Amino acid sequence: MIHKENIELKNQEIAKAKQWMNSAEGKELISKVSKSYYFKSIQIEERPQIHILDSKYARGFAITYDDPLDDETFSLLFLAFAQRVLALGYRQVSLDRKMEEVNEQVKVTDKFYFKPPLKKLANDELISQLYGNISIEKISVNNQPNYLKVLASFYSDRLYRDPEPFDQFLDYLFEATHNGQN
């Protein structure tokens, strides 16, 4: 069984996520996630546990639901990452929830999907894909938070410029303050 539906966020949820990500608690947690990512890239395990995703046409990471995350900060981090992607100029294509039965367990995936901004191009100008298409997923199994995943998928089409460096995207995603949004 699989069920998929669109989700609409309330303005209060977005405001709470923005306030949280700029609070001392939010900045500290995002900093821990950033530190865990960079430690994982040099083969050192930290908490929360990070899994690095790296293929020819996609890069990203997953954060295991673990200390220091709790139910609330798990959801706030999901929304905060989405706000940071929007602040880069991306457009939100969708926010949906998929519920499915997997091995007699109920898996729920909330997923944001973003595409780079559209720009008018001069003749023969290649299309900027910024960092590629971005998806942010929050996965729960049997109503228990499981992991968050952030993935940038690149276009390999000759009409597109190469994506900007993924590390630059990570710096932006993990940065405590940017673009006057403190």
KELUMPA-27951 format. One line per field, with one value per atom (N, C-alpha, C): residue in three letters; chain; atom name; x, y negated, z negated. Coordinates in steps of 0.02 Angstrom, whole numbers, plus 50000, padded with zeros to 5 digits. Atoms other than C-alpha are relative to their C-alpha. Example, Ala and Ser with C-alpha at 12.3 -4.5 7.8 and 13.67 -1.06 7.14 Angstrom:
resn c(ALA:ALA:ALA:SER:SER:SER)
chain c(A:A:A:A:A:A)
name c(N:CA:C:N:CA:C)
X c(50045:50615:50045:49958:50684:49961)
Y c(50059:50225:49940:50059:50053:49945)
Z c(50000:49610:50000:50003:49643:49963)
END
This chain:
resn c(MET:MET:MET:ILE:ILE:ILE:HIS:HIS:HIS:LYS:LYS:LYS:GLU:GLU:GLU:ASN:ASN:ASN:ILE:ILE:ILE:GLU:GLU:GLU:LEU:LEU:LEU:LYS:LYS:LYS:ASN:ASN:ASN:GLN:GLN:GLN:GLU:GLU:GLU:ILE:ILE:ILE:ALA:ALA:ALA:LYS:LYS:LYS:ALA:ALA:ALA:LYS:LYS:LYS:GLN:GLN:GLN:TRP:TRP:TRP:MET:MET:MET:ASN:ASN:ASN:SER:SER:SER:ALA:ALA:ALA:GLU:GLU:GLU:GLY:GLY:GLY:LYS:LYS:LYS:GLU:GLU:GLU:LEU:LEU:LEU:ILE:ILE:ILE:SER:SER:SER:LYS:LYS:LYS:VAL:VAL:VAL:SER:SER:SER:LYS:LYS:LYS:SER:SER:SER:TYR:TYR:TYR:TYR:TYR:TYR:PHE:PHE:PHE:LYS:LYS:LYS:SER:SER:SER:ILE:ILE:ILE:GLN:GLN:GLN:ILE:ILE:ILE:GLU:GLU:GLU:GLU:GLU:GLU:ARG:ARG:ARG:PRO:PRO:PRO:GLN:GLN:GLN:ILE:ILE:ILE:HIS:HIS:HIS:ILE:ILE:ILE:LEU:LEU:LEU:ASP:ASP:ASP:SER:SER:SER:LYS:LYS:LYS:TYR:TYR:TYR:ALA:ALA:ALA:ARG:ARG:ARG:GLY:GLY:GLY:PHE:PHE:PHE:ALA:ALA:ALA:ILE:ILE:ILE:THR:THR:THR:TYR:TYR:TYR:ASP:ASP:ASP:ASP:ASP:ASP:PRO:PRO:PRO:LEU:LEU:LEU:ASP:ASP:ASP:ASP:ASP:ASP:GLU:GLU:GLU:THR:THR:THR:PHE:PHE:PHE:SER:SER:SER:LEU:LEU:LEU:LEU:LEU:LEU:PHE:PHE:PHE:LEU:LEU:LEU:ALA:ALA:ALA:PHE:PHE:PHE:ALA:ALA:ALA:GLN:GLN:GLN:ARG:ARG:ARG:VAL:VAL:VAL:LEU:LEU:LEU:ALA:ALA:ALA:LEU:LEU:LEU:GLY:GLY:GLY:TYR:TYR:TYR:ARG:ARG:ARG:GLN:GLN:GLN:VAL:VAL:VAL:SER:SER:SER:LEU:LEU:LEU:ASP:ASP:ASP:ARG:ARG:ARG:LYS:LYS:LYS:MET:MET:MET:GLU:GLU:GLU:GLU:GLU:GLU:VAL:VAL:VAL:ASN:ASN:ASN:GLU:GLU:GLU:GLN:GLN:GLN:VAL:VAL:VAL:LYS:LYS:LYS:VAL:VAL:VAL:THR:THR:THR:ASP:ASP:ASP:LYS:LYS:LYS:PHE:PHE:PHE:TYR:TYR:TYR:PHE:PHE:PHE:LYS:LYS:LYS:PRO:PRO:PRO:PRO:PRO:PRO:LEU:LEU:LEU:LYS:LYS:LYS:LYS:LYS:LYS:LEU:LEU:LEU:ALA:ALA:ALA:ASN:ASN:ASN:ASP:ASP:ASP:GLU:GLU:GLU:LEU:LEU:LEU:ILE:ILE:ILE:SER:SER:SER:GLN:GLN:GLN:LEU:LEU:LEU:TYR:TYR:TYR:GLY:GLY:GLY:ASN:ASN:ASN:ILE:ILE:ILE:SER:SER:SER:ILE:ILE:ILE:GLU:GLU:GLU:LYS:LYS:LYS:ILE:ILE:ILE:SER:SER:SER:VAL:VAL:VAL:ASN:ASN:ASN:ASN:ASN:ASN:GLN:GLN:GLN:PRO:PRO:PRO:ASN:ASN:ASN:TYR:TYR:TYR:LEU:LEU:LEU:LYS:LYS:LYS:VAL:VAL:VAL:LEU:LEU:LEU:ALA:ALA:ALA:SER:SER:SER:PHE:PHE:PHE:TYR:TYR:TYR:SER:SER:SER:ASP:ASP:ASP:ARG:ARG:ARG:LEU:LEU:LEU:TYR:TYR:TYR:ARG:ARG:ARG:ASP:ASP:ASP:PRO:PRO:PRO:GLU:GLU:GLU:PRO:PRO:PRO:PHE:PHE:PHE:ASP:ASP:ASP:GLN:GLN:GLN:PHE:PHE:PHE:LEU:LEU:LEU:ASP:ASP:ASP:TYR:TYR:TYR:LEU:LEU:LEU:PHE:PHE:PHE:GLU:GLU:GLU:ALA:ALA:ALA:THR:THR:THR:HIS:HIS:HIS:ASN:ASN:ASN:GLY:GLY:GLY:GLN:GLN:GLN:ASN:ASN:ASN)
chain c(A:A:A:A:A:A:A:A:A:A:A:A:A:A:A:A:A:A:A:A:A:A:A:A:A:A:A:A:A:A:A:A:A:A:A:A:A:A:A:A:A:A:A:A:A:A:A:A:A:A:A:A:A:A:A:A:A:A:A:A:A:A:A:A:A:A:A:A:A:A:A:A:A:A:A:A:A:A:A:A:A:A:A:A:A:A:A:A:A:A:A:A:A:A:A:A:A:A:A:A:A:A:A:A:A:A:A:A:A:A:A:A:A:A:A:A:A:A:A:A:A:A:A:A:A:A:A:A:A:A:A:A:A:A:A:A:A:A:A:A:A:A:A:A:A:A:A:A:A:A:A:A:A:A:A:A:A:A:A:A:A:A:A:A:A:A:A:A:A:A:A:A:A:A:A:A:A:A:A:A:A:A:A:A:A:A:A:A:A:A:A:A:A:A:A:A:A:A:A:A:A:A:A:A:A:A:A:A:A:A:A:A:A:A:A:A:A:A:A:A:A:A:A:A:A:A:A:A:A:A:A:A:A:A:A:A:A:A:A:A:A:A:A:A:A:A:A:A:A:A:A:A:A:A:A:A:A:A:A:A:A:A:A:A:A:A:A:A:A:A:A:A:A:A:A:A:A:A:A:A:A:A:A:A:A:A:A:A:A:A:A:A:A:A:A:A:A:A:A:A:A:A:A:A:A:A:A:A:A:A:A:A:A:A:A:A:A:A:A:A:A:A:A:A:A:A:A:A:A:A:A:A:A:A:A:A:A:A:A:A:A:A:A:A:A:A:A:A:A:A:A:A:A:A:A:A:A:A:A:A:A:A:A:A:A:A:A:A:A:A:A:A:A:A:A:A:A:A:A:A:A:A:A:A:A:A:A:A:A:A:A:A:A:A:A:A:A:A:A:A:A:A:A:A:A:A:A:A:A:A:A:A:A:A:A:A:A:A:A:A:A:A:A:A:A:A:A:A:A:A:A:A:A:A:A:A:A:A:A:A:A:A:A:A:A:A:A:A:A:A:A:A:A:A:A:A:A:A:A:A:A:A:A:A:A:A:A:A:A:A:A:A:A:A:A:A:A:A:A:A:A:A:A:A:A:A:A:A:A:A:A:A:A:A:A:A:A:A:A:A:A:A:A:A:A:A:A:A:A:A:A:A:A:A:A:A:A:A:A:A:A:A:A:A:A:A:A:A:A:A:A:A:A:A:A:A:A:A:A:A:A:A:A:A:A:A)
name c(N:CA:C:N:CA:C:N:CA:C:N:CA:C:N:CA:C:N:CA:C:N:CA:C:N:CA:C:N:CA:C:N:CA:C:N:CA:C:N:CA:C:N:CA:C:N:CA:C:N:CA:C:N:CA:C:N:CA:C:N:CA:C:N:CA:C:N:CA:C:N:CA:C:N:CA:C:N:CA:C:N:CA:C:N:CA:C:N:CA:C:N:CA:C:N:CA:C:N:CA:C:N:CA:C:N:CA:C:N:CA:C:N:CA:C:N:CA:C:N:CA:C:N:CA:C:N:CA:C:N:CA:C:N:CA:C:N:CA:C:N:CA:C:N:CA:C:N:CA:C:N:CA:C:N:CA:C:N:CA:C:N:CA:C:N:CA:C:N:CA:C:N:CA:C:N:CA:C:N:CA:C:N:CA:C:N:CA:C:N:CA:C:N:CA:C:N:CA:C:N:CA:C:N:CA:C:N:CA:C:N:CA:C:N:CA:C:N:CA:C:N:CA:C:N:CA:C:N:CA:C:N:CA:C:N:CA:C:N:CA:C:N:CA:C:N:CA:C:N:CA:C:N:CA:C:N:CA:C:N:CA:C:N:CA:C:N:CA:C:N:CA:C:N:CA:C:N:CA:C:N:CA:C:N:CA:C:N:CA:C:N:CA:C:N:CA:C:N:CA:C:N:CA:C:N:CA:C:N:CA:C:N:CA:C:N:CA:C:N:CA:C:N:CA:C:N:CA:C:N:CA:C:N:CA:C:N:CA:C:N:CA:C:N:CA:C:N:CA:C:N:CA:C:N:CA:C:N:CA:C:N:CA:C:N:CA:C:N:CA:C:N:CA:C:N:CA:C:N:CA:C:N:CA:C:N:CA:C:N:CA:C:N:CA:C:N:CA:C:N:CA:C:N:CA:C:N:CA:C:N:CA:C:N:CA:C:N:CA:C:N:CA:C:N:CA:C:N:CA:C:N:CA:C:N:CA:C:N:CA:C:N:CA:C:N:CA:C:N:CA:C:N:CA:C:N:CA:C:N:CA:C:N:CA:C:N:CA:C:N:CA:C:N:CA:C:N:CA:C:N:CA:C:N:CA:C:N:CA:C:N:CA:C:N:CA:C:N:CA:C:N:CA:C:N:CA:C:N:CA:C:N:CA:C:N:CA:C:N:CA:C:N:CA:C:N:CA:C:N:CA:C:N:CA:C:N:CA:C:N:CA:C:N:CA:C:N:CA:C:N:CA:C:N:CA:C:N:CA:C:N:CA:C:N:CA:C:N:CA:C:N:CA:C:N:CA:C:N:CA:C:N:CA:C:N:CA:C:N:CA:C:N:CA:C:N:CA:C:N:CA:C:N:CA:C:N:CA:C:N:CA:C:N:CA:C:N:CA:C:N:CA:C:N:CA:C:N:CA:C:N:CA:C:N:CA:C)
X c(50042:50000:50044:49965:50064:49948:50044:49974:50044:49961:50041:49952:50041:49971:50044:49964:50024:49991:50002:50063:50004:49993:50039:50021:49976:50138:49961:50031:50057:50054:49952:50139:50035:49969:50169:50056:49948:50270:50063:49942:50382:50032:49974:50400:50039:49967:50444:50068:49938:50576:50052:49953:50654:50027:49979:50657:50048:49958:50731:50069:49935:50868:50046:49959:50927:50009:49992:50916:50066:49938:51066:49993:50011:50990:50004:50000:50960:50070:49933:51132:50047:49958:51213:49988:50015:51122:50024:49977:51157:50077:49928:51339:50023:49983:51342:49992:50011:51269:50057:49946:51399:50065:49939:51540:49998:50006:51474:50012:49990:51470:50074:49930:51648:50044:49964:51711:49989:50015:51623:50039:49963:51709:50073:49932:51875:49998:50007:51810:49997:50008:51775:49925:50072:51604:49987:50022:51516:49925:50073:51339:49973:50038:51219:50038:49965:51278:49979:50011:51296:50021:49983:51296:50009:49986:51377:49978:50026:51292:50038:49959:51404:50000:49998:51376:50015:49982:51411:49951:50050:51247:49962:50034:51198:50048:49961:51277:49953:50042:51204:50022:49985:51196:49934:50058:51078:50023:49987:51068:49956:50038:51018:49969:50034:50890:50036:49955:51003:50013:49977:51069:50039:50040:51063:49931:50066:50905:49944:50061:50732:49944:50055:50561:49992:50011:50544:50058:49944:50720:50010:49998:50712:49956:50046:50561:50022:49977:50631:50060:49942:50794:49978:50029:50695:49973:50029:50601:50054:49947:50757:50042:49962:50853:49960:50042:50705:50002:49997:50708:50066:49934:50893:50004:50000:50867:49958:50041:50727:50038:49961:50843:50054:49952:50964:49968:50034:50832:49965:50034:50768:49924:50073:50584:49976:50028:50485:49951:50043:50406:49945:50050:50320:50022:49991:50301:49946:50050:50219:50019:49991:50198:49981:50014:50210:49999:50006:50149:49999:49997:50193:50015:49986:50200:50062:49937:50376:50016:49985:50410:49957:50050:50253:50011:49991:50307:49973:50026:50233:50056:49948:50360:49966:50028:50313:50058:49948:50419:49968:50018:50391:50057:49948:50483:49988:49997:50524:50038:49963:50577:50007:49985:50662:50037:49964:50722:50033:49966:50845:49953:50043:50769:50006:50000:50721:50025:49974:50814:49996:49999:50798:50072:49932:50949:50013:49979:51045:50010:49990:51068:50064:49943:51185:50025:49979:51196:49977:50018:51200:49958:50045:51069:50037:49969:51131:49956:50039:51080:50017:49976:51157:50032:49972:51184:49961:50042:51059:49931:50065:50884:50013:49989:50872:49937:50055:50765:50022:49988:50750:49945:50048:50666:50005:50003:50610:49964:50027:50581:49986:50019:50488:49977:50023:50455:49960:50045:50308:49996:50007:50287:50062:49937:50469:50046:49953:50588:50058:49948:50719:50061:49944:50827:49975:50011:50836:50049:49955:50909:49997:49994:50970:50039:49969:51011:49998:49996:51070:50012:49994:51041:50017:49975:51134:49973:50017:51085:50065:49940:51208:49989:50018:51125:50048:49954:51236:49971:50031:51111:50014:49988:51164:50074:49932:51321:50010:49985:51408:49972:50026:51336:50055:49954:51416:50026:49971:51528:49953:50044:51428:50022:49975:51540:49977:50026:51484:49927:50069:51303:49997:49999:51344:50018:49981:51431:49939:50059:51273:49946:50052:51157:50016:49980:51257:50018:49979:51303:49950:50043:51236:49959:50037:51189:50023:49983:51182:49946:50047:51099:49957:50037:51046:49941:50057:50929:50015:49985:50992:49942)
Y c(50059:50000:49938:50064:49827:49944:50058:49662:49938:50062:49492:49941:50060:49320:49938:50064:49138:49974:50030:49047:49925:50072:48863:49979:50024:48780:49939:50060:48654:49947:50055:48483:50003:49994:48515:50051:49949:48672:49972:50030:48575:49948:50051:48430:50032:49966:48550:50029:49971:48637:49945:50056:48469:49974:50025:48411:50049:49948:48577:50001:49992:48584:49941:50058:48411:49992:50001:48448:50034:49967:48505:50076:49927:48681:50026:49979:48692:49996:50008:48625:50054:49949:48746:50069:49934:48898:50003:50000:48848:50005:49996:48824:50072:49930:49001:50044:49961:49072:49986:50019:48976:50034:49968:49040:50076:49928:49219:50016:49989:49203:49997:50007:49141:50053:49945:49270:50065:49939:49408:50000:50003:49346:50020:49975:49390:50063:49934:49556:50000:50002:49500:49996:49999:49541:49950:50050:49403:50007:50001:49374:49931:49944:49356:50033:49962:49491:49977:50025:49435:50055:49955:49539:49956:50042:49458:50037:49972:49488:49966:50029:49464:50045:49964:49520:49950:50043:49451:49942:50051:49355:49977:50022:49328:50001:50002:49278:49979:50018:49264:50034:49968:49331:50018:49982:49413:49994:50009:49375:50051:49951:49520:49966:50027:49476:50028:49979:49482:49940:50055:49377:49952:50043:49224:49983:50014:49226:50028:49973:49245:49989:50005:49251:49929:50069:49062:49974:50026:49018:50037:49961:49157:49966:50034:49071:49929:50069:48896:49998:49997:48945:50011:49986:49013:49935:50063:48847:49946:50050:48741:50010:49987:48827:49976:50023:48792:49924:50074:48607:49976:50021:48597:50011:49987:48675:49946:50054:48549:49934:50062:48408:49996:49998:48463:49980:50018:48416:50059:49941:48592:49990:50000:48617:50069:49937:48747:50027:49967:48868:50039:49961:48978:50012:49975:49030:50053:49947:49199:50051:49946:49345:50065:49933:49526:50048:49949:49664:50068:49934:49843:50053:49944:50013:50034:49968:50085:50050:49947:50252:49994:50005:50234:49940:50062:50062:49943:50058:49894:49948:50049:49779:49937:50064:49595:49955:50044:49481:49932:50069:49292:49975:50018:49220:49931:50063:49045:50013:49995:49033:49929:50067:48875:50003:50008:48820:49931:50065:48680:49947:50053:48510:49998:50008:48480:49930:50066:48339:49996:50011:48264:50004:49988:48317:49964:50028:48233:50059:49946:48333:50039:49954:48482:50001:49999:48451:50065:49938:48608:49984:50010:48628:50016:49988:48611:50048:49954:48757:49989:50012:48680:50064:49938:48836:50062:49945:48944:49995:49995:48995:50024:49984:49008:50035:49969:49130:50006:49994:49131:50046:49950:49282:50011:49982:49320:50067:49932:49507:50023:49969:49588:50070:49931:49772:50016:49986:49824:49941:50063:49643:49981:50018:49637:49967:50032:49512:50048:49953:49609:49963:50038:49493:49942:50055:49331:50010:49993:49331:49937:50058:49185:50024:49975:49224:49948:50044:49116:50045:49960:49198:49954:50044:49127:50018:49989:49105:50015:49985:49184:49978:50023:49103:49945:50050:48997:49930:50066:48853:49966:50026:48831:49991:50008:48763:50053:49953:48877:49970:50026:48864:49964:50033:48749:50053:49949:48842:50017:49976:48948:49976:50025:48894:49929:50068:48716:50002:49991:48773:50019:49979:48860:49942:50058:48704:49955:50042:48606:50032:49964:48739:50001:49994:48754:49933:50065:48570:49973:50024:48492:49939:50060:48323:49985:50018:48264:49953:50045:48136:49959:50041:48033:50034:49963:48169:50021:49979:48170:49987)
Z c(50000:50000:50000:49998:50046:50008:49996:50017:50002:49993:50072:50000:50003:50032:49994:50007:50042:49929:50067:49880:50009:50001:49846:49930:50065:49707:49978:50028:49592:49992:50008:49580:49933:50066:49394:50000:49997:49435:50032:49965:49555:49955:50045:49433:49942:50056:49291:50023:49974:49400:50011:49989:49450:49934:50065:49270:49967:50031:49211:50033:49967:49344:49986:50017:49292:49924:50072:49105:49981:50023:49002:50005:49997:48991:50072:49929:49180:50030:49973:49224:49973:50031:49102:50032:49970:49174:50073:49930:49355:50002:50005:49305:49985:50015:49231:50062:49939:49392:50049:49956:49492:49979:50026:49381:50013:49987:49396:50073:49929:49585:50017:49983:49597:49968:50031:49473:50040:49961:49572:50065:49936:49731:49990:50013:49646:49957:50030:49578:49923:50073:49398:49985:50018:49322:49944:50048:49225:49993:50007:49163:50016:49972:49243:50058:49949:49362:50070:49932:49543:50050:49944:49703:50061:49941:49855:50063:49937:50023:50056:49948:50173:50062:49936:50352:50056:49944:50525:50009:49986:50538:49938:50061:50356:49941:50062:50191:49944:50056:50020:49936:50064:49844:49966:50043:49721:49928:50072:49535:49964:50039:49424:49940:50060:49290:49939:50053:49139:49956:50042:48996:50044:50044:48993:50027:49972:49102:49956:50030:49027:50051:49951:49111:50028:49979:49114:50043:49962:49172:50067:49938:49303:50053:49954:49383:50015:49989:49359:50047:49956:49444:50073:49934:49593:50030:49976:49609:50008:49996:49576:50063:49938:49717:50061:49944:49833:50006:49999:49784:50029:49974:49823:50075:49928:49995:50036:49971:50031:50001:50004:49976:50054:49944:50113:50066:49938:50241:50033:49972:50272:49996:50004:50307:49977:50026:50213:50051:49952:50335:49964:50036:50207:49928:50067:50027:49992:50005:50008:49947:50049:49891:50034:49973:49945:49942:50051:49831:50034:49969:49872:49947:50044:49791:50027:49981:49793:49945:50049:49707:49937:50054:49601:49954:50036:49544:50043:49962:49593:50005:49986:49674:50027:49978:49692:50021:49973:49801:50017:49982:49801:50043:49953:49950:50032:49963:50012:50064:49937:50194:50028:49977:50260:50067:49937:50432:50001:49996:50474:50030:49972:50517:50076:49927:50698:50016:49979:50785:50076:49928:50957:50025:49975:51060:50065:49936:51198:50048:49951:51360:49983:50012:51337:49928:50070:51149:49968:50034:51044:49938:50057:50908:49935:50066:50729:49961:50042:50620:49926:50068:50463:49973:50030:50358:50024:49976:50456:49968:50033:50403:49929:50070:50214:49972:50037:50115:49927:50072:49926:49974:50023:49846:49925:50071:49669:49998:49999:49645:49928:50064:49499:50014:49995:49471:49937:50056:49362:49951:50039:49303:49961:50033:49245:50052:49953:49328:50016:49980:49427:50028:49974:49534:50044:49953:49635:50057:49942:49810:50042:49956:49915:50062:49939:50097:50055:49942:50242:50061:49938:50413:50057:49948:50561:50069:49929:50743:50036:49960:50864:50073:49933:51015:50023:49974:51129:50000:50003:51111:49933:50067:50929:49985:50027:50848:49947:50055:50724:49935:50064:50548:49961:50046:50421:49952:50045:50296:49942:50053:50174:49931:50064:50030:49987:50006:50063:49977:50021:50047:49926:50070:49883:49954:50040:49816:49989:50005:49853:49956:50038:49781:49925:50070:49619:49968:50027:49600:49949:50055:49440:50021:49977:49517:50070:49931:49696:50027:49965:49809:49953:50046:49660:49966:50030:49596:49929:50068:49417:49955)
END
